[in-house]
Amino acid sequence: MSKKIILTGDRPTGPLHLGHYVGSLQNRVKLQNEYNQFVLIADLQALTDNAEHPEILEKNIYEVTLDYLAVGIDPKISTIFIQSQIPELTELTFYFLNLVTVPRLQRNPTVKNEIKQKNFGTGVPVGFFVYPISQAADITLFKANLVPVGADQQPMIEQTNDIIRKFNKTYKEIFPIVESLIPKDVGRLPGIDGKAKMSKSLGNAIYLSDDADTVQKKVMSMFTDPNHLRVEDPGKIEGNTVFTYLDYFAPNKNEVNEMKEHYQRGGLGDVKVKKYLNEVLQEILTPIRERRKEFAKDKNEIKKILIQGTQKARDFAQKTIKEVRESMKLNYF
Ligand code: TRP
């Protein structure tokens, strides 16, 4: 039996950070042997809320690819490719547009939130409003069975399945229902300022490419318990970002539990806990950073990886789109 398929991806709006790492990069590395994995660099999706600045995409495509390679996504077994170079994706998006109602899109909580956050001023671009439909095309064109994503993307998967059901019923059953894979036990990684989400736009991210000093500075500036003023005072661990991060990243949970008790009792200072977290993060980030540096030496090699991945993705895409046209009776000639 052939392998099941993973489709996953990121908007190339900047280098990737620890939120991406816990949300989905780790799962991609883990699953790439077991699945046939396609990793999409969603440059067209990045344009939907930043149409004035296409010039940032090329550099960021390169940055994101370096991050993929640095964390261990292996281009020999995973197919890394660029969205805009697969015209079949835009074609499928156009067919899907007819299968979704405006109220259904308006109900999508991810889009709703983003529209609120992004201050679109005089109006939301239509392309942004419909990006879940384009994302559904990303997933279905590759007949994906599984999508490893962060928790905020779950509504996208539900919307994708709505479209799949509608397509299969209206035309022909060619697309499998897709499942999301969201890391268990962990919600979404907060930013270093304690805000709900680590993100570039909030300026509260630790990047996989940050050097050791930058990581240390960011850790030392992290949000803790604002009422924990003196070392001897009891401190709170709920909503204390440093402990949240330790829960995510520290390999030794017993040590973390002991520190939590000590902190709550009083007598454990923020600086000590932060130093511990810094060590934990450097342990994870140093090998990633080193590998990133190695890969960054040969830009041509990165380009080759992207060309080969995109070619492979395109071959797959053309097969699916042929089936799509047949099932929609658009194969006139
Ligand atoms: N929406 C994702 C992000 O914000 C990127 C993305 C585009 C994606 N198409 C996808 C993720 C398909 C998973 C599956 O970064």
Boltz pocket constraint, residues with backbone or C-beta under 6 A from the ligand:
constraints:
  - pocket:
      binder: B
      contacts: [[A, 7], [A, 8], [A, 9], [A, 10], [A, 11], [A, 40], [A, 42], [A, 45], [A, 134], [A, 135], [A, 138], [A, 139], [A, 147], [A, 148], [A, 149], [A, 153]]
      max_distance: 6.0
